[in-house]
Amino acid sequence: MIKLVDSQVAFNQEEHTYSLNGIALKGITGMIKSQLFPDMYKDIPQYILDKAAERGTMVHESIELFDAGFEPKDTTPELESYKRIKRENELTTLANEYIVTDKEHFASAIDLVLCKGEDIILTDIKTTYTLDKEYVRWQLSIYAYLFELQNPELKVSKLYALWLRDDKSEFAEMERVDMGTIKELLQCEVDGRKFNTISKVGSMPSEVKQAEKAVYTLIQQIKELNARKTELSQGLLKLMQDNGVKTYKGDYITLSCKAASTREDIDKKKLKEEYPEAYAACVKITNIKESLQIR
């Protein structure tokens, strides 16, 4: 049976602080943001961050209660996804919110210490709109270093991000950052020096990396909103058809039922192949400005 070493670290839930023998220790998440991802949430209003934190806390607590043997009366999609992922991957929970420390400078709580047979798997739960895998990769790599420091007889086999968002989920394996780099990062924080993110995180400017995440998040939001708009539009159309309403003018929008019809289009490919002269005579050249293609 795998036995984990107790860190002896005291955690203050209200202030979210760590201490060992009365000495304050630094948390990991704040250090990651300041050293590696300083602009991570700079354009997000505080009320949205507060709401997201509240949502994340609720999901974490429901999972911790379930692992402790307390089946909630009212389940959630996130908890059901967690159950399914554990079942499908044959995982057992060794600890929830397992605190690790170097006993001198840092301490933090790992969301989940899982195992599959003798393999130890560190897992971080995320409930954000999208999963920032690069952030989680660094976070879990630091946890793995501290875990092995605290448990010298144990070795972390794998790192996973567990993303839970409504009925959507992902259990993604993370590539571990090498131990030498993690030690360098932590030492920079201790010394008050800036970690060299260009050589370690990537050569791409941090502004581009942050913009990438922002654009991707917007694309996902647009997809979801368009899907909701289509669903609402279809429901409104049926409702108006059932009640014989052709037009509705409200305070914000006007709804009009359009009769079914057909539309004629030109098959440009066929026209170019079978009537190249006619195609050439009708071609119109338009100048297009340089733009950015996003895939």
N, C-alpha and C positions, 0 to 999 in steps of 0.2 A: 504493500500500500504506500502511495506517495504521501509524504508528510512535509508540510511547508513550515518554514521557520517564521515565528512571530517577530515582527519588526520592533515591537515595544514602543512604536511611535504613537503619540496622542493626537487625535484629529478633532478639531473644533468644528462641529457641523455648521453652526451659525456663521462663524467668521471664515470658514473654509481655510483653516490654517493648520500646519503640522508643527509638532515640537517633540523633542527627545530629551528626556531628563531636564526639562525646563528650557532647553535651547531651541529657538525657532529655526525651522528648516524651510527652504524654498520649495514651492511646488514646481511641477514640470510644465504644465500647460502655458503659464504666463511666460516662462523662459523661452518656450518654443516660438510663441508669437513675437516676442521682442527680438529674438536672435535670427529666426528663419522667415517668419511671415508677418512683418510689422504692419502691413497694410491690409491684413486679412478682413477686418470688419469695419474699415474706416468709413465706408459709404452706406452702412446699414444703420437705420435709426435705432436708438436704444430700446424703444418699446418692442420692436421686432425681436431684438436679441433677448429681451426679458421673457417674451412669450415663448421663444424657442427653448430657452433654458428651463422654463416651467414644464414644457412638453417633454423635454429630455429627462427631467427628474422623475416625472410620472412613469415613463417607460422603464427607466432603471429600477425604480422601486417595485414595480409589478413583477419584473424579472427576478429581483432578489427575493421577494416573497414567495414566488413560485418555486425557486430553487431551495428555499428553506422548508418547503412542504405545505405552504399555505395556498391552496387553490382559490383564486379570487372568484367571488360570486358573479361579477360582471367582467368578462374578458375583453380584450382589445385585439384588433388586427395585428398589432406589433407583437403582443404576447403569443398569439397563435403562430405567427411566423417563427418566433424564437423556438417554440416547442417543436415545430416541424423541422427546422434546421438542425436542432440537437438530435432529433430522432433519425433523420436521414443520414447524418454524418456519424452516428453512434458515439455521441459525445457525452461526457460526464462532467459535472461542475465540481471542481475542487474548492473554489473560493469565489465569493463575490466581493468586490471592493477590497481587494487584497493590497495592503499597504507595503510598499518596498522603499528602501532607503539606503544611502551610502553611509549613514550614521554620522555624517559631518555637515553636509551642505543641503542635500536634497531629499525629498520624500514625495510620494504620490501614490494614489490608489489605482490599481488595475481593475477595470470593470469586471472582467471574467478571467479566471484561470481554469481552463478546461483541460481534459485529457481524453485521449483515445488509446486505450491500452496503456502503454508506458510513455507515450508521447505527450509532452506538455505543450499546450497551445494557449498563448496569451491573446486575448480578444478585447477590442475596444468597441463599445456600442455607440453608434452615431444615429441621430434622428433628424439631422439637418436636411434641407431641401434637396441637396445633392451630396454625394460622398466625395470629400476631398482626400483622395488616396495618398497623395504625397505627404500631406500633413499627418495622417494616421500612420504612415510608414515610419516617419521620424519619431512620433510619439511612442509607438510600440517598440521600436528599436531601443529607445532609452529605457523603457520598462524592462525589456529583456536583459539589458546590461545590469540594471539594479537588481532584478530578480535573481540572476546568477551570482551576483555579488553577495546577496543575502542568503542564497541557498547554494553554497559551493559544490554540493554533491549532485545537484540537479542541472539539467541542460534544457533550454527552451528549444523545442523542435520546430514550431511554426508560429507565425504571427497572422492574425486575421482581423479584418474590420467587419463588424456586423452592422449593416445599415438597415434600419427599420423605419419605414415611413408609410403610415396608414397600412394598406394591404400590399405595399411593395417592399421587397427585401433583397438583400445581397449579402452573401458570405464570401468575402474576397480575401484571398491570401496576399499578404504584403511581403515584399522583398526586404530583408533585414539590412539596415545600414551597418557597415563593418564597425567592430568594437573600437578600433583606433580613432575613427572619426567621431564616434559618440563621446569618447573620453576627451577629445580635443574640444568639442562643443561645450561640455560641462565645465572644463577648465577655463574656457574663455568667459563663461558666466561667472565663475568664482573670482577670476582676476579682474572682472569689469571690462573685458576686451570684447570687441565685435568679432563674431565668428565669420570666417571667409565663406560667405554663401555662394559667391560666384564659382569657386572651384568645387564646392561640395554639393550645392543644390542644383547648379546648372549654369551655363553661360548666358542663357536668355535673361534679359533684364527683368527684375522682379515686377515691374509695372505690367509687362506683357503677361507674366504668369498670373497676376491678379486679374487682369482684364480677361484672360482666357476663362477663368472660373466664373467671372461675372456674366460673360456672354453665354457660356454653357447653361448657367442657371436660368437666364432669361429665356433661352430657347426651350428649356424644359417647362418653364412656367407658361410660355405661349402655347406649347403643345397641349398642356392640360386645360388651359382656358379655352382654346379652340374646340377641344373635345367636349367641354361642358357647354359651350355655346351651341354646338351642333345638336347635342342632346336636348337642350332647352328649346331650340328652334323647332325640332321635330315634334316635341310635345305640344308646343304652341300651335303649330300647323294642324295637328290632329284635333286639338281642342276647338279651334276656329272652324274646321271642317264639320265636326260633329254638331256644332251649334249654328251652322249656316252663316257665319260671320266672314265677310270678305275683306273688310278694312277696320282697323282699330287705331285710333290716335290717342296716345297717352301723354303724360307730362314730359316724358323723356324720349320716347321712340314712337314711330308709326309702323304698324304691321299691315302688310298687304299680301293677300293670297294671290299668287300668280298661277294662271292656268297652265296645265301641262302643254308642252309644245315641242317642236323639232327645231334643229339648228343646222345650217349648212356651213361646212368648212372646206377649205382647199387642202387637198393632200399634196403638200409641197414636194415631197419625195417622188411621188408618182408623176407629178407635172414635170419635174426636172428631168426624170429618166425618159419619159415618153414624148414630151414636147419641150426639148431644151431651148429652142429659139423663143418660144412664147414665154418660157420661164425667165430667160435672160432679158427679154424686153420689159418684163414686169418687176425685175429686181430693183429694190430701193436700198441704197447704201446709207447707213446711219452710223455716225461716230459715237463710240461708247467710251466714257471716261474710265480711267484706271480705278479698280475697285478691289476689295478684299473678298475672297471666296472662303466661306466657312463651311466645313463639313464635320 
